[in-house]
Structures are given as structure tokens and as C-alpha cells.
């Protein structure tokens, strides 16, 4: 449907899609009266959304109509970091950006001294990866490696499976055993939780593997609290037991896998006793898990990104992904493993992003190490254009990130809907639209439907979508490439390979009218029932020639975390607690973290410790804490609970720095060290000590 006219008297419903970094990518309807959005609700006809929105998006109108919305361009008038700005016109803002970009591009450092910085503030393909890529390619800016969340898991999973394709989430309800491995779907995958609860009602057993007894783990039959970063060791022991006890599907292994004999030799000495010493689990618990997994068909494993945010995260994901092929769970639509459904969508990435516009081969900057890059890159980063992200809050090792953003010689533009921690350091701030104010098209990483988002209302104030700003900048820079001036609708039409078998049943006109269309897939969908993996061999690759060619061990193995008692004993003697910082229930990364409703619900920064660890430090429940290591420190209130295992600390995140009591957050202590695959930030690979504040 088209957006409501400001003069419209009758209420209309406009189809939209949730843009935020969540696998559910909900379809919703916005009710508009007289040009104003008055209600938002989940689409009842969408099979995944089924009329239900999470509490955050259910209150999305509070975000759109917030008194804190940025509605006009601003320029900095005070010191960087103070958030002192004056209103300016769009003409002045654009002319300033164009002048500075032109000066930098024509200098000896060249255009690669300009760096875009964005991630998943919106997941829409037009506003997150369409016109922006085209513009910065044509400009010749440095290429940003967008690694901060999931790249390690993606690369590890693909080394085994070939693509991020897995169990259809709608089929989980028919599984007999469901293993939630490093995931808390009540918080981060709500609509899959509905399927899991239905499976439980039908008699399925639920097992959670997580260092923390999350909301989801509390509702499972069993919870295995392993030490952070030891997931691969547990998976290797499970494979040892499955092969030792002959609980494997020999026919499936013979037909559809590669390298079984080498895998068998690799796991021969990965006994439960060995894994118990590494994971902190009891040997009997590992044996029991192996018996459950080997004895229940179909079993569905849901893995998530928390388990790959450590030094060996990519290999951990690869190793776990081997399990369903051993047991033949892929024969069943409700068996197998799910990391992401994103690889199921036939993308036309070249048409969407237009890498052919690159005039040269610019350098790459890893967003996970932006602190180091801003301080050390050569040639130096002289301009930063930030959109769809809030790096001062979310990037690791905040002390360096803040130092980098504080450079007086760094020209920074931030395009956002709110004055974020990052915007406080900007020279120019541009007002961005919210999802109710622009067009986009979406895939998902938690279901199998293409969705469109129609603008429900006109942009508030002078807000503009990303795509429009890049068109305006391209015109003022004198670029003439037609690809830089295509409409949002034209870009959306180019995002997918429409003649691909999985897209042929997706009708464009119906998609625009209904708001969503399912990919052309069998129902039920069992992607690897007869092999046909997306690997070079077409088989599930226990042995990967691709990894071998890269100088990486071609077989599953365990890589310990960067920071742990085993890998860094001297460091652990000073900082003995392993810190993890999973998503707070009321935030989504740093999105929603500034809105009063959600801050009040969350209560304030907190750190959870096991009673043993609190007693050993003379701490009491409710104490104000100092959490620290050599990189920095932040404050939080103590909550003593047995939901976290001894030796582990948990702090829900991400709090905006300027909205935290001490002006800091957990990323003061996180590291810019990277994962083994994909260059992902090792957010959950952190050792700290805690003590009383002050």
C-alpha cells in the first residue's frame, strides 16, 4: 500500500517489515489516520509473525515520535564528545561534506582516507547495502569489512555446510529433541520460541548449552553451563561418543559426507573426560548429552552468534555443524541445525552493490578494530561517515575508539535518528528516517519470506533516508553514473535473482500488495535430505580442502579462547572471571537503549555473579561494582545468582555510554582481538576482576 496522505481522513493500514537486527524480521501493519501513525501490530497472516511483535517493536511509535528525534541537520559548535550543536540547512550540511570529501580525495592520501562505517541499524537491503555501497565504491573510499557480529560463525558454518542454509524454523515444532546452543530465543528469536514451545507440548525434550542460565534455558529440561569459548571441545566429545557407541547413520555418512575416516581419527582421543576438563562440565553430563543426541530423531540444533565471539569461534561453529550429518538428522525436515536462513535467498549482490563502480582497489578496514584503525591506519583515516551504527557504544575497547573519534583532524559525519554516543563526536549530524518513513525490501535470517516495507507516513521534520542522502551527495560531487540515481523501488527490484528457482514463485505485484511472499521451496523443506550441500564437493565436509588451501586445519578441532585460565594463566591470575555480555532483553544492540520505557524496564547496568565468586570478594547483592582489566573499567550493580556458573560474570548489554551512571559500558573491557575465521570481534573472550566501586 502507498503511504497515507496528510489530508486522508479515513484510517488505512500500511504493510511494513521490522528493520532491526533480529532473525524474525516481522511483518507488521501500521495504522495511519490523517497522516499520523496511530498504531502498529504484527501481521496476522504472516506465518512467522502471526500477529505478535516483540515488546520493543510493539512500541515502535514511541521511537518514531520520540521528543529526542533528530529532525534537522546540525554542525558541531563545541568540543568533540560534548554533543554541542547548532542547526544548519541541508544545503550547508551537504556542501560541507562535499568540500571535505573533495579535499581529502584530491590529497596525497586519496579517497581511501574516507571510510564508511555501518552495520545493521536497519537490515533493509536498500537502506543498508544498496545505494551506500554504490556511492562509496564510486568515491573510491576504503571498503569496510562488516565483521562485528557474525562473520566467524558464517565462515565456520559454510566450511561444513557451504552456505547459511539450515533447518526451516517452522519445522522445529516436530522435533523430538531441541538443543539451544548459545542462544536465548525468548530474547533474540521470539517467534522461534513459539515453535519450540509447541514441540515441548508434543513431548520434545529441550536442552540448553550456555554459560548462563538464560530465560530460555530456565524453561528447558536440562541446562549445561560450559565455560565460555569451549563449545568446540564439547562438540568433539559428542562426535567421539556417537562414533564409539555406533549411534551414527552409516548410509547418510557414506552417501552425503566427505572425510569421515579422517574425522573418526581426529575425535578418537576427544573423550568425555578430556572435554570435561576443558568445558567445566561433568563427564557424566557429556555422556548423557551424547546419548540423548544419538538416540532421538529428529533432533534440531539452534546455534547463535554468542558461541562464535571468541578466539576459536569460527572453528567452534564449523565443528558443531558437523553433528547432524553424522546422525542423519538432515533426512528430516525438523532435524538438522540452524544458524541462519539468509543463504537461502538468491541474492543479486553485484547488481545491488555495484562493485564495478570501484575506480581502484582500495584498502579494507575491519570495523571490529575501528579503535586501532583510527589511531594507527596508514594512510590515516581522515573522514568517517557513520550510519546504521553507533560504534562509540558498540565497538570493542572503547578507550581507543573514543580516542580515535576525538581526533581534531578527523572529519566525522553521523546520519541517525537520534543523537547517539557516536553523534556526540560528529562534525556534521544528519537526521535519518525511521522504518515508518521510507521504502525498503527485506530478506530474513530466521524465516523464508521476502518482505517489503512501505512508508506509512511522510518523513518527520527534515529527515531523509540513507539512499536519498547518497543520491544528493553523488549529484553534488558531479558523479553521473546512472546507478547512483536509481529510485529505491528500482534498487529493490535488483536485489534478488528473480529467475532463480527459489524466487520464481515470488510475484512482485503480490509482494507489494500483501507485504510478503515465501521463497519457492517445498513444504516441508528439508534442504539436505539427499545431500546437495553447497560445498565444493556437494557433501557435508568433515574434511575441507578449502580450509586446507588457506593453511587452516581442514578437520574440526578446538581452538581455545584468547583469554582463559588454560590459554593465558598469568592473565587469569590477575583477572580470574570470564565476562560475557549477551543482549539485554529490552535493548537490541544499542537500538532502543535510549528510550525511557526500555531503560526503566532494564533498570540499569548490572553484573551477575555466582554466590561463590561474590563471597570470595566480600561482595553483597546490590553493591555498586567496578569491573576492570588492563584495557579499562566500567560500573554496574551486583546481582548474586546461581544462574551464572562459578568463574563467569554476565553483564547484559549494550548500554549507551552517556546514559550509564559512570559514562562507560562493557566495551571498556572488551578486546579488539579477532576470531579465527571472519575477523569478528571476540566480545565474549574477556577476563576481568571485580571489586567495590570507588
N, C-alpha and C positions, 0 to 999 in steps of 0.2 A: 504494500500500500504506500501511497505517497504521504509525505509529512502533512500534518494538519495546517491549514491556513490560519493566520492570526485572526481572521474575521469569521471563522467557522463557528456556528452556534451549536451544532449537534456534536455529541461526543463520538469520536472514532477510535478504533484500536489499530495500532501500528505494529507490524511484526519487527522484532529485534532479536539480537543474539548477545549473550553476555561476552564482553571482550576480555575478561580477566584471565590470569594465568592459572587456570583450573581445568582438569580434564573434562569436566561435564559440559562446557560450552552450551549453556542452557538457552533454549528458545523462549522468548518472552513476548508479551503484548503490553504496549504502553497505551493507556487511555488518555486521550487528549481532548480537552474542552477549551474552546476559544484560544487556541494556540498554546495552551499551557498543559504540560503533563500532570495529570492528577492521580494516576495510579499505575502500578506496574505489577504484573503477575506472570507466573510461569505458564507457558503454552500447554494446555491440557492435552492437545492432540500429538505433541511430540513424544515419542516413546520413551526417551530417556528423561526428559524434564518432567513429564507427566503432571504438569500444573504446579510443581514445587520449586521454589527458589531458596537458596541459602539465605540466612538472616542478613548477610551483607548486601546482597543484590536486591533482596526484598525491600530494602530501604534506600534503593539507588536514587530516588528522587531527592533525598537529603544531600546526596553528593552533588547532583546536578544543580540544585538550587541553594547550595550552601552559601552563607554570607561570606565565606572565605574564598569563593571562586575568583580566579584571576579573569578579569573581563576586558583589560586594556593592556597594550604594550607598556613596558617600564624600562627605565635605564637606571643604572646604579648611581647613587649620589653619595654614598658613604663607603667605609672600608669593606673589603670583601668579607663575607661571613656575617655581617651585621643585618642584612636584609633591609637596607635603607634605599628606597627607590623613588623616582618621580615618574609620573605618567607622561608618555610621549605618544605621537601618532604612529600608525603603521608605516607611513612613508619614512619617517625618521628612523624607525627601527630597521626597516629593510635597507635603507641607504647606508646605515652604519654597518650592518652585516656585510653588505656587498663591498663597501670600501675596504673593510678589514680583510675579508677573504681575498680580494683582488691584490692588496698589498702583500699578503703572505704568499699567495700563489705565484706572484712575479718575483719573489725574493729568491735568494740562493737556496733556501730550504725547500722551495717549491710547494705545490698544493698538498703533498703528503704530510706537511706540518699541520694540516687541518684534519681533525678526527671526529667522526660522528660517534655518539655513544647512545645506544638504545637497547631495550630488551622487550619485555612482554607486558609493559604497561597497558598496551592493547594487543590482542592476538589477531586482530583483523588483518587480512592479507594486503589490503590496500593501504591502510594507515600504518602498518608495521614493517612491511617488506616489499612495497611496490614502488611508489614514486620516490621514497627516500633513497633506496638503493640506486635507482636510475640517476638521481641528482648527484649523489656523491661519487658515483662512478664517472659521470661526465666531468665533474670537477677535478677528478684525479686525486681525491683525498685518500688518506690511509684507509685500509679496509679493517673494520672492527671484527675480530673473532668473537662471536657472541656465545661464550662458553660458560657463563657464570652459574648456570643451573644444572644442565642435563647432559652435556656433551660426553662426559665419561661413560655414563650409562648407555647412551645411544651407541657409541662406538663399541663398547663391550658387547652389548646385545647383538649388534649387527655382525660382529665377528663370529657369532654362533648361528644366528638365525638368518642374517643377510639384510634385514630391513626391520623397522619398528612396526611389525605386524604381529598380532598375537590373538589371544582368546577374545571373542566378541563379548564385551561386558554384559550384554543382555542374556548371555548363556550361563552366567555364574550361578543362577538360581537352581540349575540342575546338577551342580557338582555335589559329590559325596564328601569331599574334603576340600576346604579352602584354607590356604596358607597366606596370611597377610605378612609379607616380608618387608620390613622397613617402611610401612605405610600406615596411615591413620585416616581411613576414608571418611569417618564421621566429620573430620575437619577439612580434608583436602580432596574428597571424592564422594560427596554425599549421595549421589544418585546410584553409584555402585553399591553403596552400603545397603540400599533398599533391596538389591538383588541378593546380597549376602545374607540379609535377614530372612528373605524368603527361602533361601537354601537351608538355613538353620531350622526354620519351621518344618521343612521337609525332612529333617533328620541329619543334615550335613554337620560335620564336625568343623569347628573353626579354631585355627592355631595362629597366634601372633608371634612373630620373631622381631624383637625390638629391644634396645637397651632400656626403654622407658615403657611403663605400663600405661599406654595412652587410653583415651576414651574408647577407642575401638578395641584395644587389647583387653580392656576390662570386661568387655562383652563376649570375649572368646572363651572357648572351653579350656584352652591352655595358653600360657604365655611363656616364652623362652627369652630371658633377658640376657642376651650375649653382650660382650664388651664391644664398644663402637669399633668399626673397621675390621671385624673378624668374620664377616659373613662368608667369605670365600672358604675359609677353613672349615666352617660348618657344612657348606655345600660339598666340599671334597670328601668329608667324612660320610655324608649321606650317600654319595656315589660308591664309596668303599663298601658300605653296608649293603646297598642294593645289589652290587655285583657279588659280594661274598655270600649273600643269602639267596642268590638266584631269583631276585624279585624284579627282573628286567624283561622287557618284551623283545625276545631274541629276533623275531621276524621283523619288527619295526626297525630295530637296530641294523639288521643286515640290509634291509631294503633302502633305508632312508637316512642313514648317518654315515659319517666319514671319520675314521681314526679310532674306532672302538678299542682295538688291541692296544694302541698307544695310551689311550685314556685308562684302560684297565691297569696297565703297568704304572701309570702316574699315581693312581689313587691307592695302589696296593699298600703303601705304608701310611696312608691317612686314616689311621684307626680312630675310633671314637675317643680313645684315651688321649691321643695326640691332640685332637681338636678340642677336647675338654680343657687341656692346659692353656690353649690359646684363647678360646672363646669365653672361658669362665663358666661354662655350663657343666652340669654333671654328666658323666659318661652315660649313665642310665637314661638321662633325658634325650641325649643324641640317639641312642639306640631305639628309644621309644618313638621318636620322631621318624626315624628311618622305617620302622615297622608300619607306622601309620601311613607314611607316604607310599611305601611299597605295596600296601595291602588295600588301598582304596582307589577305585577307578569309577568315574573320572575325578582327578584332582586338579584344581585350578590354583595357580600361584599368582598373587598380585604383588609385584615388586614396585618400588617407587624410588624417587631420586635421593632420599636421605641416605640410603645404603651405599651410594657411589660418591659421596662427598668426603673422601679420604684418599690417602696416597695410592691405595690399590683399588680404587673404586671401579675403574673400567673392567679390570680382570675379575673383580667380585661379581659384577653383573654378567659377564660372559660365563663364568663358572656356574652360577645359578641357572642361567638359561639352558644349560645342557640337560638339566634334570628331566623335563617332560619327554624328551626323545628316548631316554633310557627306559622309561616306564611305558612308553607308547601312549601317553595321555593325549598326544596330538590327534589320535584317531577319533576323539570325541569332541564335539562342538563345545562342551562345557569343561573340557580339560585343557591343559597346556599352561601357558604363562602369559601374563600381560604386563608390559611396561608402558606401552603407548600404542594407540591405533593410528598415529599420524602417518606412518609409512604406507598405510592402505590407500591413501588419497593419491591419485595420479597427478602430481604437480607439474606444471609447465614453468619451472623456476627460471629458465633462461628468458622466457617471454615476460615474466613478471618483473624480474630484477634487471634485465638487460646488461649483463656483464660485457657485451660487445661495445658498450659506450666507454669503457675504460680506455684512456689515451695512452696508458703506460702500465707498468706492473708495480703498483705502489706497495709499500710495506704493509705488514699486518700488525695490529695492536691487539693483544689479548685483554679483553675487558676485565678478566678476573685479576689482572695485575695492573690495573689502571694507576694505582698509587705509585708503583715503581716507574711506570711509563711516563707519568707526568714529571717525575723528578730526574729520570735518567735517560730517557729515549734520545737518540741522536740520529737524524736531526731532531731538535726538541719539538714537542707538541706546542704549537703557538696559538691554536684555536681549537675549541671544543664545542660541538653542537649537541646538546643533550635533549632527548625526547623519549617518551615511553620508559623512563627510568629515573632513579633517584640515587646515583652512585655514592654520594656523600653518606647516605644512610645504609646502603645495601652492600657496597663493595668491601672486601676484606681489608684488614689492617688500616683502620680509619685514620690513625695518626698520619700516615703517609698520604692517604687520599686527601685529607684536609690540607696538609702542607702543599700538595700539588695544586689544588683548587685555589689556594690563597696566593699563588704567584701573581704578582702585579703585571708581569709581561704576558700572561695567558688571557686571551680574549675568549670569554665563555658566553654562549647563548643557551638559554633553557626555554624550551617550549612545553608548557604544562598547564594543567587546570588549576593548580594550587601553588602557593609559594613554599616549595619543599625545602628540605635541608640543602639540597643542591642549588636551588634557585637563589638562595641567600648569597651564593658566591658568584652569581652571574653578572655580566656587564649589561646584557640585554635579556629581558624576560618577555616571552610572547604568550598570549593567552590561547589555550587549546580547548577545543570542543570536547564534550563527553560523548559517550556512545549514543545518547539520545539525539545528537545534533549532527551526525554525519552518516554517510553510507559506507558499508563495508561488506565483505564476504568472508566466511569463516570455514575452516575445517576444524577438527577436534582431535585431541589426543586421548579421549575417553569414550568415544562412540563413533558411529559410522555414518554420520549425516552431514551434508553440506548445508550451511545456513547463510541467510542474508540478514543484514541489519539495515533497515530503512530509517532515515532520520525522522523522528517523531515531532520535533519542534525545531524552530529556527535557532541558529546559534545565539547564545546569550551574549550581550554586550558586543564586543568586537572579536570574540573568539573565532578561531579558524582551525580547520583540521590540518593535520600534518601535510597531506597531499597538496592542499591549496597553497600552503606556505612555500613548499618546494617549487611549485609552479611559478609563484611570484618571484622567488629568488632567481630561478632559471631565466626568466624573462629579463630581469634587471641586469643579470650577468651577460646578457647578449647571446645566450645559447639558443640555437634554432632547431635542435633535434625534435622531431615530431613526438617521440616517446615521452618527452618531458612536459607535454601539454595535453596529453590524453585525459579524458574525464575519469572519475572514479569508477563509473559503470564500465567504461572500456577496459580499464585495468583489471577489474574483477572478471570480465569475460576471458581474459588471457591467463588467469591464474591456474587453470586446470587443463589437462589434456582431454578435451571433450570427446574425442573419438576413441579413447581408451575403453576397453571392455568394462571397467569398473565405473565409468562415467556415462556410458551410452544410454542408460535409463534415466539419467538426471535431466529433466526437462527445464530449460532456462525460464520459460514463461511461468511454469508451475512453481518453480523455486521462488521467483519474485513474488508470486501471488500468495503462496502458502507460507513462505519463510524458511522452509527446509525440505530437503529431499534425501532419501537414503541412497548410498552408493549401490551400484548394481552388483549385488552379492547374493549368493544362495542364502536361504533361510531354512534351517540354521546354517551358520557359516563356520566351517571347520577348516581353517586355512591350510593346514599341513597334514591332513588326514592321509594323504597319499604322497607325502614328501613335498616336492616342488618348493623347497626353500629358496630364498632369494640370494643365497650364497653363490660363489662362482661354480661350485660343484653341483648345486641344486639339492644338496643334502644338509642336514644339520651337522655342522662341522665341529666335532670334538677336537680335531686337528685342523688348524687353519694355515694353509700355505700363504695366505695374505699377510698374516701376522709374521710368519717366518721371514717373508721377503722384507719386512720392515725391521728385522732384527729383534723381534719380540718373541718370547717363548710361545710356540704355536699351540701348546696344551694348557688347559686350565691349571691355575696354581694360586697360591696365596702370597700376596704382597702386603706386608704389614703397614700400618699407618706411619706417617712421618713422625708422629709424636705419640708414644705409648711407653709403657714400662718395658716392653720387650725391645723396641727399636731405639729408644732413647732413654736408657736408665738414669743417666746423670740428670737429664732434664726432668724426668719423672720424680726424682728425689726432691727437687725444688718445687715442682708443680704437679702434685700427685693425682689430680682429678681430671678425668676426661670430660670435656664440656661438649654437649650437643645443644643446638638451638633450633628445634623444629618450629613450624609455623604456629603462631598464636591463633586460637580459634576465631577471634574477632577481627584479625587482620588478614591481608593477602599480600605477602611480601611487605612492602611499605604502603601499599594501597589501603585505604580506609583507616590507616593508623592515626590520622589527624582529626577524624570526625568524632565529636564528643560522645555520641552514643556508644561507639565501639571502644573508645578509651575507657569510658566508665565501666563497661562490661568487663574489660580485661583487668582493670584495677590498677595496674602499674607494673613496672618491670619486676620480675621475681626470679629467684633461683631456687630450684628444688634439690634437696639433698637427702640421702638416706639417713636415718637416725644414727647409725654408727659413725658416719662422717661428721655429722653435726656435733655429736657428743665428744668426739676426739678433738674438736676445735673449740669446745666450750661455748657452742652457739645455741641459741634458743629460737623457737619458732617466732617469726615476726621481726627478728633482728634485721637491721639495715647492714648490708654487706658491701665489702669491697672485693671484687673478683678481678684477679690480676695475673699477669705473666710478664715476660720481658718486653712484649710489644705494647702493653698498655693496661688499662683497667677501666671498669665501669661499675656502677652501683645497682643493687637490686635488693628486694626484701626477701628474706629467707622463708621458705616453706619446707618444713620437715615432713617427709613422706616415704613410705616404703614402695611407692610407685616407681622410684628410680633405684637402680641397683647400687650397692656399695662401690665406691670408686668412680662413680659417674655423677656429673652435675647437669641439670637441664634448665635452660632459660628460654621460654617461648619468645619468639621474635616475629617481625622486626619493629622495634620502637623507633620513631623519629628521634633523632638526637636532641633537637631543640624542645621536644615535648617530654623528654626524660628528666627526672629530677636533677641529675648531675650533668645534663647536656651531652651525654655519651650513650652508646648502646653496645651490644655484644660484639660488634665488629671492631671494637678497640683491641680485642684479644685474638681475633681470628688471624689467619696467616695467608699470605699471597702464594704459598707453596701450592703446586698444582697436582692434579691427579695423573695417574699413569697413562690413561688414554684421554684424548679430547681437550686437555688443558683446562679442565673445570676447577673452580675454586674448591679447596678442601676445607669447607666450612666446619665439618664435624670431626676434624682431625686437629684437636686443640687440647693442650694441657694447661691447667690453671691451678691456682690456690685461692682460697677464700678466707676472709677474716672480717672482723667487725669494721664497719665504715669509720673513717677518721682515725 
